[in-house]
Amino acid sequence: MDAYIKMIEPAEAEGLMKDLYDKFNNKMANILKVHSLNPKSLEAHLNYYKVIMFGKSPLSRKTRESIATVVSSANECHY
């Protein structure tokens, strides 16, 4: 049996979740939509991502993206 996580779709979203969908033009990847029942967790996830990928670091942006790509590939994750 495959895992299933309920997600709120853009047309059903209200409040903060609607605002977050709007920021993505309602084209959010499922890896993010799994937070839709808890929009504050999505907001925290997005802020964490910004810090990791765009924040001050001894690693270049290219190196960080390369690490993320290699890890995703090793995990067989298409995201």
C-alpha positions as CSV (number, residue, x, y, z in Angstrom):
1,M,0.0,0.0,0.0
2,D,1.3,3.4,-0.9
3,A,1.5,6.2,1.7
4,Y,-1.2,8.9,1.4
5,I,-1.2,12.4,2.9
6,K,-4.2,14.6,2.6
7,M,-3.5,17.8,0.9
8,I,-5.6,21.0,0.5
9,E,-5.7,22.0,-3.1
10,P,-5.4,25.7,-4.1
11,A,-9.2,26.0,-4.9
12,E,-10.0,24.9,-1.3
13,A,-7.4,26.9,0.5
14,E,-8.2,29.7,2.9
15,G,-6.2,32.2,5.0
16,L,-2.4,31.7,5.2
17,M,-2.5,28.6,3.0
18,K,-4.3,30.5,0.2
19,D,-1.7,33.3,0.6
20,L,1.1,30.8,0.3
21,Y,-0.5,29.1,-2.8
22,D,-0.9,32.6,-4.3
23,K,2.9,33.2,-3.9
24,F,3.5,30.1,-6.0
25,N,0.8,31.0,-8.6
26,N,-1.0,27.8,-7.4
27,K,1.8,25.7,-8.9
28,M,3.3,24.2,-5.7
29,A,5.1,20.9,-5.8
30,N,3.5,18.0,-3.7
31,I,6.6,17.9,-1.6
32,L,5.5,21.3,-0.3
33,K,1.7,20.7,-0.5
34,V,2.0,18.0,2.2
35,H,2.2,20.9,4.7
36,S,-1.2,22.2,3.6
37,L,-3.0,21.0,6.7
38,N,-0.5,23.1,8.7
39,P,0.3,26.3,6.7
40,K,2.6,27.6,9.5
41,S,4.8,24.5,9.0
42,L,5.0,25.2,5.2
43,E,5.9,28.8,5.9
44,A,8.7,27.6,8.3
45,H,9.8,25.1,5.7
46,L,10.1,27.8,3.0
47,N,11.9,30.2,5.3
48,Y,14.4,27.3,6.3
49,Y,15.0,26.6,2.6
50,K,15.7,30.3,1.9
51,V,18.3,30.3,4.7
52,I,19.9,27.1,3.6
53,M,20.1,27.9,-0.1
54,F,20.4,31.7,-0.1
55,G,21.7,32.7,3.3
56,K,25.3,33.6,4.1
57,S,27.5,30.5,3.9
58,P,31.1,29.5,3.2
59,L,29.5,27.3,0.5
60,S,28.6,28.9,-2.9
61,R,25.0,28.7,-4.1
62,K,26.2,26.3,-6.9
63,T,27.8,24.0,-4.3
64,R,24.7,24.0,-2.2
65,E,22.5,23.1,-5.3
66,S,25.0,20.4,-6.3
67,I,24.9,18.8,-2.8
68,A,21.0,18.9,-2.9
69,T,21.0,17.3,-6.4
70,V,23.4,14.5,-5.4
71,V,21.5,13.8,-2.2
72,S,18.2,13.7,-4.0
73,S,19.7,11.4,-6.7
74,A,21.1,9.1,-4.0
75,N,17.6,9.0,-2.4
76,E,16.0,8.4,-5.8
77,C,13.9,11.5,-5.2
78,H,12.9,13.3,-8.4
79,Y,12.5,16.6,-6.5
